[in-house]
Amino acid sequence: MKAMFSKKTLIKLIRSNMVPLLFFVICLGGVVASKLSFLYIVNEIVNRLDRNLFLVLSLIIPVVAGMGLNFALVIGAMAGQIGLIAIKVWNIGGILGLFLAMLISVPFALVFGYATGILLNKTKGKEMITSLILGFFAMGLYQLVFLLFVGTIIPIKNPEIVLPGGIGLKNAIDLSLIQYALDNLLSINIVGVRIPVASFILIGLLCLFTKFILKTKIGQDFRAVGQDMHVAEVAGIDVDRTRLVAITISTLLAAWGQIIFLQNIGTLQTYSSHEQVGMFAVAAILVGGASVTKATISNAIIGTILFHTLFIVSPNAGKNLFGDPQIGEFFRSFVAYGVIALSLALHAIQKNFDANIRAESAE
């Protein structure tokens, strides 16, 4: 009986962690095939955690609230980029410029998040596809503003960022004035691994905020709405307002996450830096074992490590295995989209399996 219980427990554990286990094996194979030094890989993983984890963590609250994976993260990223463009125009750098960009992004992120929430409340049950299409629509408006309105309606004359004709922003804007402003604020070196302590303190604060808010009244409302909207409404919870708060918080966190991401990169690709933000963040959290109905901080951390480890090692692995590093590049681009389809398919299989188990138990 004990052996059977252990076997069932092991099978259940494997089934519930199929995606992270699969990607752990793929990453392990990639690390071996790439022949990169362990120290290099660890440094790169730490750097990518610093750069991407804040964005991935911003996905958790909407999932808990039953809104699925927020592909509209791209809209929050645009709000963050507006803040960065503002400090570039005013030429305010360093940590002051970074926090000013975050402050400027707040009203934009709140307005964008509120508008997104209103739309998603109109399309209950179809939030993920709606947020995905909304992201594409928002990108069109963003390009309209910064290609046509800048230099005409919006008086920006800085030749460093405006196109030669005086209308529209350049495709690439140098952010060297705030590059590593947060990363270098406080950092330590442990056995050759550089750890940006200030960045991880900020990420840690977000983790604490997420845990704290989920224990408050609004957090309990998120869970109740995520489990069953009808029951939550009968219990007296304002479902639409609760969902609105969840998506607005996610949008604001995405704006700050994009600012942290770009201060590490040092360059703003004006019309493309935000394009893959939602897709890569969603892929990362899914790799960590999250689903459209469940996401935790550990899912975000594990997923970011596994997903970006694959990104680090795949070019060299492709070169060593097939003699062409481009194959590795194609593979990691494929992974970003393939993991979403695979994770959602495995989630559906797991859901059907759990339903069958419950049916058998009921009999």
Helices and strands as residue ranges (DSSP letters): H 2-16, H 18-34, H 38-57, H 60-64, H 73-90, H 94-122, H 127-144, I 145-149, E 172-174, E 187-190, E 193-196, H 197-215, H 217-227, H 229-234, H 239-265, E 267-269, H 277-287, H 297-322, H 325-362
